[in-house]
């Protein structure tokens, strides 16, 4: 089912963009393929990402899956970028 979610428009590289710019950059960039929608509808989906930076890409993907009527979307990430200037002490 990894091919259910597709990038439908090109986006610029996220490196160097602010949190807001990242969200705008990926807004509407992902959709569930029409021929895969029945695989998503009513199901719990696990979205896997290697690195979570701002969360913009994961958010855009989760929104696309929810629009395709996924029952829920859980996210599994292997690493999270922490802003050292805002990190808890």
ABEGO torsion letter per residue (X at the ends): XAAABBBABBBBBABGBBAAAAAAAABGABBBBAAAAAAABGBBBBBBBABBBAGAAAAAAAAAAAAAGBABBBBBBABBBBBAAABBX
